Amino acid sequence: MERKAGERKYREVADDLRRRINEGEFNEGRRKLPSERDLVLEYKATTTSAMTIRQALSVLRDEGLIESRVGSGWFVAEWRPIVRNALKRLFPGQWGPARSMWEVDIEGRDMIVDDLRVRFTRAPGEVAQALGVGETEKVWQRDRLYVVEGVPVMRAVSYIPDDLARDTPITEDDTGEGGIYARLRDAGHGPVAFQEQLRGRPATAAEADDLRLPAGATVIEQYRKAMREDGRVVEVARMVLDASKFLFVYDYHG
């Protein structure tokens, strides 16, 4: 019972601080939050424990709302979340032949693709099954790190069947304007349907190092299949995203 009461207290503090941040209470000047000692005094009706305050701040840090600066305290994070709107980014009329899906997400922000590796290799078992190829059959793998405004935000690995990618820029470093899907469309295999699965989980040590995440940070693992009109899967993509850098939006129209 004591543990549950403690959890409830730090979540109550986190919920109230989140409300205050979203209402712009700390937006003036340096966007600095009160010190941990001052927060203990402010929330003395809820807790007198500095540990509870630190737990609440850690929750907001993992959500990407605040950041710690060594020797200076806690600040409202300057990072503006990348809005990942599923319907908008997967609709071909939005990304178009000369506009990639990523350009829909970042809306003019500075983005580069780093650590790009293009390989002709075997796909993992579940990917090979989704693509309808044998486990010994090689496919094209495109592995890359997306960096927005100097911050690594996502590692993405795409797998495309050889008979669809062969003799196209998909097998080269630069796929050209519009990216993989535009090139598939040029070859008569443009995707028209998508299936995505998402799950949140703690980052592995390798992922934390790759995305420069603090220990215990959360990532979103996103798995997507892209299908052409006859139902054939033309690409399988596995993405690992820094959860604190994204806002997922789902619009539904009846």
Rosetta blueprint (number, residue, H / E / L):
1 M L
2 E H
3 R H
4 K H
5 A H
6 G H
7 E H
8 R H
9 K H
10 Y H
11 R H
12 E H
13 V H
14 A H
15 D H
16 D H
17 L H
18 R H
19 R H
20 R H
21 I H
22 N H
23 E L
24 G L
25 E L
26 F L
27 N L
28 E L
29 G L
30 R L
31 R L
32 K E
33 L L
34 P L
35 S L
36 E H
37 R H
38 D H
39 L H
40 V H
41 L H
42 E H
43 Y L
44 K L
45 A L
46 T L
47 T L
48 T L
49 S L
50 A H
51 M H
52 T H
53 I H
54 R H
55 Q H
56 A H
57 L H
58 S H
59 V H
60 L H
61 R H
62 D H
63 E L
64 G L
65 L L
66 I E
67 E E
68 S E
69 R E
70 V L
71 G L
72 S L
73 G E
74 W E
75 F E
76 V E
77 A L
78 E L
79 W L
80 R L
81 P L
82 I E
83 V E
84 R E
85 N E
86 A H
87 L H
88 K H
89 R H
90 L H
91 F L
92 P H
93 G H
94 Q H
95 W H
96 G L
97 P L
98 A L
99 R L
100 S L
101 M H
102 W H
103 E H
104 V H
105 D H
106 I H
107 E L
108 G L
109 R L
110 D L
111 M E
112 I E
113 V E
114 D E
115 D E
116 L E
117 R E
118 V E
119 R E
120 F E
121 T E
122 R E
123 A L
124 P L
125 G H
126 E H
127 V H
128 A H
129 Q H
130 A H
131 L H
132 G L
133 V L
134 G L
135 E L
136 T L
137 E L
138 K E
139 V E
140 W E
141 Q E
142 R E
143 D E
144 R E
145 L E
146 Y E
147 V E
148 V E
149 E L
150 G L
151 V E
152 P E
153 V E
154 M E
155 R E
156 A E
157 V E
158 S E
159 Y E
160 I E
161 P E
162 D H
163 D H
164 L H
165 A H
166 R L
167 D L
168 T L
169 P H
170 I H
171 T H
172 E L
173 D L
174 D L
175 T L
176 G L
177 E L
178 G L
179 G H
180 I H
181 Y H
182 A H
183 R H
184 L H
185 R H
186 D H
187 A L
188 G L
189 H L
190 G L
191 P L
192 V L
193 A E
194 F E
195 Q E
196 E E
197 Q E
198 L E
199 R E
200 G E
201 R E
202 P E
203 A L
204 T L
205 A H
206 A H
207 E H
208 A H
209 D H
210 D H
211 L H
212 R L
213 L L
214 P L
215 A L
216 G L
217 A L
218 T E
219 V E
220 I E
221 E E
222 Q E
223 Y E
224 R E
225 K E
226 A E
227 M E
228 R L
229 E L
230 D L
231 G L
232 R L
233 V E
234 V E
235 E E
236 V E
237 A E
238 R E
239 M E
240 V E
241 L E
242 D E
243 A H
244 S H
245 K H
246 F E
247 L E
248 F E
249 V E
250 Y L
251 D L
252 Y L
253 H L
254 G L
